[in-house]
């Protein structure tokens, strides 16, 4: 259950890359893309921490 977000991140990362590429022509979209990257980074960090905790508990 904890690892599900990890699996879904691959799709969201390519979506974020597309948004960042399109956002280069529009500062508002670019800022939104940066925000998405920050959110993605936080989710990825939480995902890694959760996996580390699972390994540690084992």
PDB file of N, H, CA, C and O in Angstrom:
ATOM      1  N   UNK A   1       0.836  -1.196   0.000  1.00  0.00           N
ATOM      2  CA  UNK A   1       0.000   0.000   0.000  1.00  0.00           C
ATOM      3  C   UNK A   1       0.876   1.253   0.000  1.00  0.00           C
ATOM      4  O   UNK A   1       0.564   2.238  -0.670  1.00  0.00           O
ATOM      5  N   UNK A   2       1.974   1.207   0.758  1.00  0.00           N
ATOM      6  H   UNK A   2       2.227   0.408   1.303  1.00  0.00           H
ATOM      7  CA  UNK A   2       2.876   2.365   0.841  1.00  0.00           C
ATOM      8  C   UNK A   2       3.614   2.582  -0.475  1.00  0.00           C
ATOM      9  O   UNK A   2       3.917   3.717  -0.843  1.00  0.00           O
ATOM     10  N   UNK A   3       3.906   1.483  -1.186  1.00  0.00           N
ATOM     11  H   UNK A   3       3.660   0.561  -0.887  1.00  0.00           H
ATOM     12  CA  UNK A   3       4.716   1.582  -2.400  1.00  0.00           C
ATOM     13  C   UNK A   3       3.920   2.022  -3.626  1.00  0.00           C
ATOM     14  O   UNK A   3       4.511   2.311  -4.667  1.00  0.00           O
ATOM     15  N   UNK A   4       2.603   2.078  -3.525  1.00  0.00           N
ATOM     16  H   UNK A   4       2.123   1.844  -2.680  1.00  0.00           H
ATOM     17  CA  UNK A   4       1.800   2.473  -4.681  1.00  0.00           C
ATOM     18  C   UNK A   4       2.180   3.835  -5.255  1.00  0.00           C
ATOM     19  O   UNK A   4       2.291   3.963  -6.474  1.00  0.00           O
ATOM     20  N   UNK A   5       2.388   4.873  -4.409  1.00  0.00           N
ATOM     21  H   UNK A   5       2.298   4.769  -3.419  1.00  0.00           H
ATOM     22  CA  UNK A   5       2.798   6.173  -4.961  1.00  0.00           C
ATOM     23  C   UNK A   5       4.081   6.077  -5.784  1.00  0.00           C
ATOM     24  O   UNK A   5       4.235   6.796  -6.771  1.00  0.00           O
ATOM     25  N   UNK A   6       5.005   5.192  -5.387  1.00  0.00           N
ATOM     26  H   UNK A   6       4.880   4.608  -4.585  1.00  0.00           H
ATOM     27  CA  UNK A   6       6.266   5.041  -6.111  1.00  0.00           C
ATOM     28  C   UNK A   6       6.000   4.622  -7.552  1.00  0.00           C
ATOM     29  O   UNK A   6       6.626   5.132  -8.482  1.00  0.00           O
ATOM     30  N   UNK A   7       5.080   3.703  -7.727  1.00  0.00           N
ATOM     31  H   UNK A   7       4.571   3.289  -6.972  1.00  0.00           H
ATOM     32  CA  UNK A   7       4.799   3.174  -9.057  1.00  0.00           C
ATOM     33  C   UNK A   7       4.125   4.221  -9.937  1.00  0.00           C
ATOM     34  O   UNK A   7       4.343   4.249 -11.148  1.00  0.00           O
ATOM     35  N   UNK A   8       3.310   5.079  -9.333  1.00  0.00           N
ATOM     36  H   UNK A   8       3.133   5.056  -8.350  1.00  0.00           H
ATOM     37  CA  UNK A   8       2.572   6.068 -10.112  1.00  0.00           C
ATOM     38  C   UNK A   8       3.414   7.305 -10.430  1.00  0.00           C
ATOM     39  O   UNK A   8       2.980   8.156 -11.207  1.00  0.00           O
ATOM     40  N   UNK A   9       4.610   7.422  -9.844  1.00  0.00           N
ATOM     41  H   UNK A   9       4.963   6.731  -9.213  1.00  0.00           H
ATOM     42  CA  UNK A   9       5.431   8.614 -10.044  1.00  0.00           C
ATOM     43  C   UNK A   9       5.997   8.701 -11.457  1.00  0.00           C
ATOM     44  O   UNK A   9       6.190   9.800 -11.975  1.00  0.00           O
ATOM     45  N   UNK A  10       6.270   7.548 -12.093  1.00  0.00           N
ATOM     46  H   UNK A  10       6.114   6.654 -11.672  1.00  0.00           H
ATOM     47  CA  UNK A  10       6.863   7.573 -13.429  1.00  0.00           C
ATOM     48  C   UNK A  10       5.980   8.342 -14.401  1.00  0.00           C
ATOM     49  O   UNK A  10       6.474   9.162 -15.175  1.00  0.00           O
ATOM     50  N   UNK A  11       4.680   8.083 -14.367  1.00  0.00           N
ATOM     51  H   UNK A  11       4.279   7.417 -13.738  1.00  0.00           H
ATOM     52  CA  UNK A  11       3.753   8.778 -15.257  1.00  0.00           C
ATOM     53  C   UNK A  11       3.678  10.262 -14.947  1.00  0.00           C
ATOM     54  O   UNK A  11       3.648  11.086 -15.861  1.00  0.00           O
ATOM     55  N   UNK A  12       3.648  10.615 -13.664  1.00  0.00           N
ATOM     56  H   UNK A  12       3.672   9.946 -12.921  1.00  0.00           H
ATOM     57  CA  UNK A  12       3.520  12.011 -13.284  1.00  0.00           C
ATOM     58  C   UNK A  12       4.795  12.784 -13.617  1.00  0.00           C
ATOM     59  O   UNK A  12       4.733  13.977 -13.912  1.00  0.00           O
ATOM     60  N   UNK A  13       5.955  12.114 -13.572  1.00  0.00           N
ATOM     61  H   UNK A  13       6.006  11.145 -13.332  1.00  0.00           H
ATOM     62  CA  UNK A  13       7.214  12.802 -13.864  1.00  0.00           C
ATOM     63  C   UNK A  13       7.273  13.215 -15.332  1.00  0.00           C
ATOM     64  O   UNK A  13       7.690  14.332 -15.641  1.00  0.00           O
ATOM     65  N   UNK A  14       6.858  12.323 -16.248  1.00  0.00           N
ATOM     66  H   UNK A  14       6.519  11.416 -15.997  1.00  0.00           H
ATOM     67  CA  UNK A  14       6.867  12.670 -17.668  1.00  0.00           C
ATOM     68  C   UNK A  14       5.877  13.801 -17.924  1.00  0.00           C
ATOM     69  O   UNK A  14       6.125  14.658 -18.772  1.00  0.00           O
ATOM     70  N   UNK A  15       4.768  13.813 -17.207  1.00  0.00           N
ATOM     71  H   UNK A  15       4.566  13.117 -16.518  1.00  0.00           H
ATOM     72  CA  UNK A  15       3.781  14.886 -17.336  1.00  0.00           C
ATOM     73  C   UNK A  15       4.391  16.213 -16.891  1.00  0.00           C
ATOM     74  O   UNK A  15       4.188  17.242 -17.535  1.00  0.00           O
ATOM     75  N   UNK A  16       5.134  16.184 -15.795  1.00  0.00           N
ATOM     76  H   UNK A  16       5.298  15.348 -15.272  1.00  0.00           H
ATOM     77  CA  UNK A  16       5.777  17.398 -15.287  1.00  0.00           C
ATOM     78  C   UNK A  16       6.809  17.906 -16.282  1.00  0.00           C
ATOM     79  O   UNK A  16       6.903  19.110 -16.521  1.00  0.00           O
ATOM     80  N   UNK A  17       7.587  16.989 -16.867  1.00  0.00           N
ATOM     81  H   UNK A  17       7.510  16.011 -16.673  1.00  0.00           H
ATOM     82  CA  UNK A  17       8.590  17.395 -17.857  1.00  0.00           C
ATOM     83  C   UNK A  17       7.922  18.096 -19.031  1.00  0.00           C
ATOM     84  O   UNK A  17       8.426  19.108 -19.520  1.00  0.00           O
ATOM     85  N   UNK A  18       6.787  17.562 -19.488  1.00  0.00           N
ATOM     86  H   UNK A  18       6.379  16.740 -19.091  1.00  0.00           H
ATOM     87  CA  UNK A  18       6.054  18.162 -20.601  1.00  0.00           C
ATOM     88  C   UNK A  18       5.585  19.561 -20.226  1.00  0.00           C
ATOM     89  O   UNK A  18       5.702  20.494 -21.021  1.00  0.00           O
ATOM     90  N   UNK A  19       5.057  19.706 -19.020  1.00  0.00           N
ATOM     91  H   UNK A  19       4.961  18.949 -18.374  1.00  0.00           H
ATOM     92  CA  UNK A  19       4.577  21.008 -18.555  1.00  0.00           C
ATOM     93  C   UNK A  19       5.721  22.013 -18.501  1.00  0.00           C
ATOM     94  O   UNK A  19       5.558  23.164 -18.907  1.00  0.00           O
ATOM     95  N   UNK A  20       6.887  21.582 -17.999  1.00  0.00           N
ATOM     96  H   UNK A  20       7.020  20.647 -17.669  1.00  0.00           H
ATOM     97  CA  UNK A  20       8.039  22.476 -17.898  1.00  0.00           C
ATOM     98  C   UNK A  20       8.499  22.911 -19.287  1.00  0.00           C
ATOM     99  O   UNK A  20       8.840  24.076 -19.491  1.00  0.00           O
ATOM    100  N   UNK A  21       8.509  21.983 -20.242  1.00  0.00           N
ATOM    101  H   UNK A  21       8.231  21.037 -20.077  1.00  0.00           H
ATOM    102  CA  UNK A  21       8.910  22.313 -21.613  1.00  0.00           C
ATOM    103  C   UNK A  21       7.957  23.331 -22.226  1.00  0.00           C
ATOM    104  O   UNK A  21       8.394  24.301 -22.845  1.00  0.00           O
ATOM    105  N   UNK A  22       6.656  23.113 -22.056  1.00  0.00           N
ATOM    106  H   UNK A  22       6.300  22.325 -21.553  1.00  0.00           H
ATOM    107  CA  UNK A  22       5.661  24.035 -22.601  1.00  0.00           C
ATOM    108  C   UNK A  22       5.705  25.370 -21.873  1.00  0.00           C
ATOM    109  O   UNK A  22       5.460  26.419 -22.468  1.00  0.00           O
ATOM    110  N   UNK A  23       6.020  25.323 -20.579  1.00  0.00           N
ATOM    111  H   UNK A  23       6.220  24.470 -20.096  1.00  0.00           H
ATOM    112  CA  UNK A  23       6.007  26.521 -19.756  1.00  0.00           C
ATOM    113  C   UNK A  23       7.103  27.523 -20.078  1.00  0.00           C
ATOM    114  O   UNK A  23       7.045  28.664 -19.618  1.00  0.00           O
ATOM    115  N   UNK A  24       8.110  27.119 -20.866  1.00  0.00           N
ATOM    116  H   UNK A  24       8.157  26.192 -21.239  1.00  0.00           H
ATOM    117  CA  UNK A  24       9.209  28.028 -21.189  1.00  0.00           C
ATOM    118  C   UNK A  24       8.703  29.272 -21.908  1.00  0.00           C
ATOM    119  O   UNK A  24       9.314  30.336 -21.804  1.00  0.00           O
ATOM    120  N   UNK A  25       7.583  29.152 -22.644  1.00  0.00           N
ATOM    121  H   UNK A  25       7.087  28.288 -22.728  1.00  0.00           H
ATOM    122  CA  UNK A  25       7.069  30.283 -23.405  1.00  0.00           C
ATOM    123  C   UNK A  25       6.128  31.148 -22.567  1.00  0.00           C
ATOM    124  O   UNK A  25       5.764  32.247 -22.986  1.00  0.00           O
ATOM    125  N   UNK A  26       5.734  30.668 -21.403  1.00  0.00           N
ATOM    126  H   UNK A  26       6.030  29.775 -21.063  1.00  0.00           H
ATOM    127  CA  UNK A  26       4.775  31.407 -20.581  1.00  0.00           C
ATOM    128  C   UNK A  26       5.220  31.338 -19.125  1.00  0.00           C
ATOM    129  O   UNK A  26       5.276  30.251 -18.550  1.00  0.00           O
ATOM    130  N   UNK A  27       5.536  32.473 -18.525  1.00  0.00           N
ATOM    131  H   UNK A  27       5.491  33.356 -18.992  1.00  0.00           H
ATOM    132  CA  UNK A  27       6.090  32.483 -17.163  1.00  0.00           C
ATOM    133  C   UNK A  27       5.137  31.868 -16.153  1.00  0.00           C
ATOM    134  O   UNK A  27       5.581  31.232 -15.197  1.00  0.00           O
ATOM    135  N   UNK A  28       3.825  32.046 -16.345  1.00  0.00           N
ATOM    136  H   UNK A  28       3.464  32.563 -17.122  1.00  0.00           H
ATOM    137  CA  UNK A  28       2.862  31.470 -15.402  1.00  0.00           C
ATOM    138  C   UNK A  28       2.910  29.952 -15.451  1.00  0.00           C
ATOM    139  O   UNK A  28       2.935  29.294 -14.411  1.00  0.00           O
ATOM    140  N   UNK A  29       2.922  29.397 -16.653  1.00  0.00           N
ATOM    141  H   UNK A  29       2.902  29.932 -17.497  1.00  0.00           H
ATOM    142  CA  UNK A  29       3.027  27.947 -16.805  1.00  0.00           C
ATOM    143  C   UNK A  29       4.369  27.455 -16.277  1.00  0.00           C
ATOM    144  O   UNK A  29       4.461  26.373 -15.697  1.00  0.00           O
ATOM    145  N   UNK A  30       5.419  28.268 -16.484  1.00  0.00           N
ATOM    146  H   UNK A  30       5.344  29.148 -16.954  1.00  0.00           H
ATOM    147  CA  UNK A  30       6.749  27.876 -16.009  1.00  0.00           C
ATOM    148  C   UNK A  30       6.758  27.790 -14.484  1.00  0.00           C
ATOM    149  O   UNK A  30       7.277  26.830 -13.914  1.00  0.00           O
ATOM    150  N   UNK A  31       6.175  28.807 -13.821  1.00  0.00           N
ATOM    151  H   UNK A  31       5.752  29.586 -14.284  1.00  0.00           H
ATOM    152  CA  UNK A  31       6.094  28.791 -12.358  1.00  0.00           C
ATOM    153  C   UNK A  31       5.293  27.586 -11.883  1.00  0.00           C
ATOM    154  O   UNK A  31       5.653  26.939 -10.900  1.00  0.00           O
ATOM    155  N   UNK A  32       4.197  27.289 -12.594  1.00  0.00           N
ATOM    156  H   UNK A  32       3.905  27.815 -13.393  1.00  0.00           H
ATOM    157  CA  UNK A  32       3.378  26.135 -12.229  1.00  0.00           C
ATOM    158  C   UNK A  32       4.188  24.857 -12.386  1.00  0.00           C
ATOM    159  O   UNK A  32       4.088  23.948 -11.563  1.00  0.00           O
ATOM    160  N   UNK A  33       4.988  24.788 -13.439  1.00  0.00           N
ATOM    161  H   UNK A  33       5.070  25.526 -14.108  1.00  0.00           H
ATOM    162  CA  UNK A  33       5.836  23.621 -13.669  1.00  0.00           C
ATOM    163  C   UNK A  33       6.860  23.446 -12.556  1.00  0.00           C
ATOM    164  O   UNK A  33       7.102  22.329 -12.099  1.00  0.00           O
ATOM    165  N   UNK A  34       7.465  24.555 -12.117  1.00  0.00           N
ATOM    166  H   UNK A  34       7.269  25.463 -12.488  1.00  0.00           H
ATOM    167  CA  UNK A  34       8.430  24.494 -11.013  1.00  0.00           C
ATOM    168  C   UNK A  34       7.727  24.007  -9.747  1.00  0.00           C
ATOM    169  O   UNK A  34       8.267  23.191  -9.000  1.00  0.00           O
ATOM    170  N   UNK A  35       6.528  24.510  -9.518  1.00  0.00           N
ATOM    171  H   UNK A  35       6.089  25.173 -10.125  1.00  0.00           H
ATOM    172  CA  UNK A  35       5.748  24.082  -8.348  1.00  0.00           C
ATOM    173  C   UNK A  35       5.487  22.582  -8.411  1.00  0.00           C
ATOM    174  O   UNK A  35       5.592  21.886  -7.401  1.00  0.00           O
ATOM    175  N   UNK A  36       5.146  22.086  -9.599  1.00  0.00           N
ATOM    176  H   UNK A  36       5.061  22.651 -10.419  1.00  0.00           H
ATOM    177  CA  UNK A  36       4.901  20.659  -9.772  1.00  0.00           C
ATOM    178  C   UNK A  36       6.167  19.855  -9.477  1.00  0.00           C
ATOM    179  O   UNK A  36       6.102  18.787  -8.868  1.00  0.00           O
ATOM    180  N   UNK A  37       7.325  20.375  -9.913  1.00  0.00           N
ATOM    181  H   UNK A  37       7.378  21.242 -10.407  1.00  0.00           H
ATOM    182  CA  UNK A  37       8.588  19.684  -9.662  1.00  0.00           C
ATOM    183  C   UNK A  37       8.873  19.627  -8.158  1.00  0.00           C
ATOM    184  O   UNK A  37       9.351  18.611  -7.653  1.00  0.00           O
ATOM    185  N   UNK A  38       8.580  20.717  -7.445  1.00  0.00           N
ATOM    186  H   UNK A  38       8.191  21.542  -7.855  1.00  0.00           H
ATOM    187  CA  UNK A  38       8.786  20.750  -5.993  1.00  0.00           C
ATOM    188  C   UNK A  38       7.885  19.722  -5.320  1.00  0.00           C
ATOM    189  O   UNK A  38       8.325  18.977  -4.444  1.00  0.00           O
ATOM    190  N   UNK A  39       6.616  19.687  -5.735  1.00  0.00           N
ATOM    191  H   UNK A  39       6.258  20.293  -6.446  1.00  0.00           H
ATOM    192  CA  UNK A  39       5.670  18.720  -5.169  1.00  0.00           C
ATOM    193  C   UNK A  39       6.144  17.307  -5.462  1.00  0.00           C
ATOM    194  O   UNK A  39       6.096  16.435  -4.594  1.00  0.00           O
ATOM    195  N   UNK A  40       6.610  17.080  -6.709  1.00  0.00           N
ATOM    196  H   UNK A  40       6.649  17.788  -7.414  1.00  0.00           H
ATOM    197  CA  UNK A  40       7.113  15.760  -7.091  1.00  0.00           C
ATOM    198  C   UNK A  40       8.298  15.370  -6.211  1.00  0.00           C
ATOM    199  O   UNK A  40       8.396  14.227  -5.767  1.00  0.00           O
ATOM    200  N   UNK A  41       9.192  16.319  -5.962  1.00  0.00           N
ATOM    201  H   UNK A  41       9.112  17.248  -6.323  1.00  0.00           H
ATOM    202  CA  UNK A  41      10.357  16.045  -5.125  1.00  0.00           C
ATOM    203  C   UNK A  41       9.963  15.654  -3.708  1.00  0.00           C
ATOM    204  O   UNK A  41      10.544  14.740  -3.124  1.00  0.00           O
ATOM    205  N   UNK A  42       8.966  16.355  -3.156  1.00  0.00           N
ATOM    206  H   UNK A  42       8.494  17.097  -3.631  1.00  0.00           H
ATOM    207  CA  UNK A  42       8.515  16.040  -1.799  1.00  0.00           C
ATOM    208  C   UNK A  42       7.889  14.655  -1.751  1.00  0.00           C
ATOM    209  O   UNK A  42       8.133  13.890  -0.818  1.00  0.00           O
ATOM    210  N   UNK A  43       7.073  14.329  -2.768  1.00  0.00           N
ATOM    211  H   UNK A  43       6.874  14.950  -3.526  1.00  0.00           H
ATOM    212  CA  UNK A  43       6.441  13.003  -2.821  1.00  0.00           C
ATOM    213  C   UNK A  43       7.516  11.935  -2.943  1.00  0.00           C
ATOM    214  O   UNK A  43       7.448  10.901  -2.278  1.00  0.00           O
ATOM    215  N   UNK A  44       8.525  12.187  -3.804  1.00  0.00           N
ATOM    216  H   UNK A  44       8.581  13.026  -4.344  1.00  0.00           H
ATOM    217  CA  UNK A  44       9.607  11.211  -4.012  1.00  0.00           C
ATOM    218  C   UNK A  44      10.372  11.002  -2.709  1.00  0.00           C
ATOM    219  O   UNK A  44      10.700   9.869  -2.359  1.00  0.00           O
ATOM    220  N   UNK A  45      10.660  12.087  -1.988  1.00  0.00           N
ATOM    221  H   UNK A  45      10.393  13.008  -2.273  1.00  0.00           H
ATOM    222  CA  UNK A  45      11.360  11.984  -0.701  1.00  0.00           C
ATOM    223  C   UNK A  45      10.557  11.137   0.278  1.00  0.00           C
ATOM    224  O   UNK A  45      11.102  10.242   0.925  1.00  0.00           O
ATOM    225  N   UNK A  46       9.263  11.418   0.387  1.00  0.00           N
ATOM    226  H   UNK A  46       8.819  12.144  -0.138  1.00  0.00           H
ATOM    227  CA  UNK A  46       8.404  10.657   1.300  1.00  0.00           C
ATOM    228  C   UNK A  46       8.388   9.191   0.907  1.00  0.00           C
ATOM    229  O   UNK A  46       8.381   8.313   1.769  1.00  0.00           O
ATOM    230  N   UNK A  47       8.383   8.928  -0.383  1.00  0.00           N
ATOM    231  H   UNK A  47       8.389   9.642  -1.083  1.00  0.00           H
ATOM    232  CA  UNK A  47       8.364   7.565  -0.900  1.00  0.00           C
ATOM    233  C   UNK A  47       9.634   6.834  -0.470  1.00  0.00           C
ATOM    234  O   UNK A  47       9.568   5.701   0.005  1.00  0.00           O
ATOM    235  N   UNK A  48      10.786   7.475  -0.635  1.00  0.00           N
ATOM    236  H   UNK A  48      10.840   8.396  -1.021  1.00  0.00           H
ATOM    237  CA  UNK A  48      12.065   6.863  -0.270  1.00  0.00           C
ATOM    238  C   UNK A  48      12.118   6.624   1.234  1.00  0.00           C
ATOM    239  O   UNK A  48      12.570   5.569   1.679  1.00  0.00           O
ATOM    240  N   UNK A  49      11.662   7.593   2.015  1.00  0.00           N
ATOM    241  H   UNK A  49      11.294   8.450   1.654  1.00  0.00           H
ATOM    242  CA  UNK A  49      11.660   7.455   3.476  1.00  0.00           C
ATOM    243  C   UNK A  49      10.773   6.290   3.888  1.00  0.00           C
ATOM    244  O   UNK A  49      11.139   5.512   4.769  1.00  0.00           O
ATOM    245  N   UNK A  50       9.596   6.162   3.252  1.00  0.00           N
ATOM    246  H   UNK A  50       9.299   6.794   2.536  1.00  0.00           H
ATOM    247  CA  UNK A  50       8.683   5.063   3.574  1.00  0.00           C
ATOM    248  C   UNK A  50       9.339   3.721   3.277  1.00  0.00           C
ATOM    249  O   UNK A  50       9.222   2.787   4.070  1.00  0.00           O
ATOM    250  N   UNK A  51      10.024   3.616   2.151  1.00  0.00           N
ATOM    251  H   UNK A  51      10.120   4.375   1.507  1.00  0.00           H
ATOM    252  CA  UNK A  51      10.683   2.363   1.785  1.00  0.00           C
ATOM    253  C   UNK A  51      11.809   2.055   2.771  1.00  0.00           C
ATOM    254  O   UNK A  51      12.006   0.902   3.155  1.00  0.00           O
ATOM    255  N   UNK A  52      12.545   3.091   3.178  1.00  0.00           N
ATOM    256  H   UNK A  52      12.385   4.027   2.865  1.00  0.00           H
ATOM    257  CA  UNK A  52      13.641   2.905   4.140  1.00  0.00           C
ATOM    258  C   UNK A  52      13.082   2.426   5.474  1.00  0.00           C
ATOM    259  O   UNK A  52      13.661   1.548   6.113  1.00  0.00           O
ATOM    260  N   UNK A  53      11.956   3.001   5.895  1.00  0.00           N
ATOM    261  H   UNK A  53      11.485   3.714   5.375  1.00  0.00           H
ATOM    262  CA  UNK A  53      11.333   2.600   7.158  1.00  0.00           C
ATOM    263  C   UNK A  53      10.874   1.150   7.097  1.00  0.00           C
ATOM    264  O   UNK A  53      11.015   0.409   8.070  1.00  0.00           O
ATOM    265  N   UNK A  54      10.322   0.743   5.953  1.00  0.00           N
ATOM    266  H   UNK A  54      10.207   1.345   5.163  1.00  0.00           H
ATOM    267  CA  UNK A  54       9.870  -0.643   5.798  1.00  0.00           C
ATOM    268  C   UNK A  54      11.060  -1.590   5.920  1.00  0.00           C
ATOM    269  O   UNK A  54      10.975  -2.610   6.604  1.00  0.00           O
ATOM    270  N   UNK A  55      12.165  -1.255   5.261  1.00  0.00           N
ATOM    271  H   UNK A  55      12.233  -0.426   4.706  1.00  0.00           H
ATOM    272  CA  UNK A  55      13.371  -2.090   5.342  1.00  0.00           C
ATOM    273  C   UNK A  55      13.914  -2.103   6.773  1.00  0.00           C
ATOM    274  O   UNK A  55      14.373  -3.135   7.261  1.00  0.00           O
ATOM    275  N   UNK A  56      13.859  -0.956   7.434  1.00  0.00           N
ATOM    276  H   UNK A  56      13.486  -0.117   7.038  1.00  0.00           H
ATOM    277  CA  UNK A  56      14.381  -0.837   8.802  1.00  0.00           C
ATOM    278  C   UNK A  56      13.547  -1.674   9.774  1.00  0.00           C
ATOM    279  O   UNK A  56      14.090  -2.340  10.656  1.00  0.00           O
ATOM    280  N   UNK A  57      12.222  -1.632   9.604  1.00  0.00           N
ATOM    281  H   UNK A  57      11.781  -1.091   8.889  1.00  0.00           H
ATOM    282  CA  UNK A  57      11.324  -2.395  10.486  1.00  0.00           C
ATOM    283  C   UNK A  57      11.559  -3.891  10.307  1.00  0.00           C
ATOM    284  O   UNK A  57      11.514  -4.649  11.276  1.00  0.00           O
ATOM    285  N   UNK A  58      11.809  -4.313   9.075  1.00  0.00           N
ATOM    286  H   UNK A  58      11.846  -3.697   8.288  1.00  0.00           H
ATOM    287  CA  UNK A  58      12.084  -5.715   8.806  1.00  0.00           C
ATOM    288  C   UNK A  58      13.381  -6.118   9.481  1.00  0.00           C
ATOM    289  O   UNK A  58      13.798  -7.272   9.379  1.00  0.00           O
TER     290      UNK A  58
END
